[in-house]
Amino acid sequence: MRARRRHHPGLADAMILNAVEAFLPPGVAGALLLPVLARLAPESL
């Protein structure tokens, strides 16, 4: 099987990092909010 070469490895890495940086804060906020809601308002889950 032939290995694929990326045409723009630096740009691809930057795009992946940008996507991770965009989704990480909401993901962390959701993960922190879940136990609070589970404890204070379990009926809402």
PLY file of the C-alpha trace (Angstrom):
ply
format ascii 1.0
element vertex 45
property float x
property float y
property float z
element edge 44
property int vertex1
property int vertex2
end_header
0.00 0.00 0.00
1.39 3.36 -1.00
1.68 6.04 1.64
-0.19 9.25 0.92
1.64 12.53 1.04
-0.23 15.60 2.16
0.09 18.56 -0.15
-0.05 21.19 2.58
0.89 19.52 5.86
1.39 22.81 7.75
-1.97 24.18 6.66
-3.76 20.93 7.48
-2.23 20.84 10.95
-3.22 24.46 11.53
-6.79 23.74 10.43
-7.06 20.74 12.77
-5.68 22.79 15.66
-8.10 25.61 14.87
-11.05 23.19 14.91
-9.95 21.69 18.25
-9.54 25.16 19.75
-13.03 26.10 18.55
-14.80 23.03 19.97
-12.84 22.54 23.18
-14.34 25.36 25.33
-17.99 24.43 24.66
-17.16 20.77 25.24
-15.53 21.52 28.58
-18.43 23.78 29.58
-20.94 21.04 28.74
-18.94 18.45 30.66
-18.82 20.71 33.72
-22.50 21.58 33.48
-23.67 17.97 33.37
-22.85 17.05 37.01
-24.34 20.33 38.25
-27.59 19.65 36.42
-27.59 16.01 37.53
-27.31 17.08 41.16
-29.57 20.14 41.22
-32.20 19.30 38.60
-32.10 15.60 37.70
-35.65 15.76 36.32
-34.45 18.11 33.58
-32.10 15.45 32.25
0 1
1 2
2 3
3 4
4 5
5 6
6 7
7 8
8 9
9 10
10 11
11 12
12 13
13 14
14 15
15 16
16 17
17 18
18 19
19 20
20 21
21 22
22 23
23 24
24 25
25 26
26 27
27 28
28 29
29 30
30 31
31 32
32 33
33 34
34 35
35 36
36 37
37 38
38 39
39 40
40 41
41 42
42 43
43 44
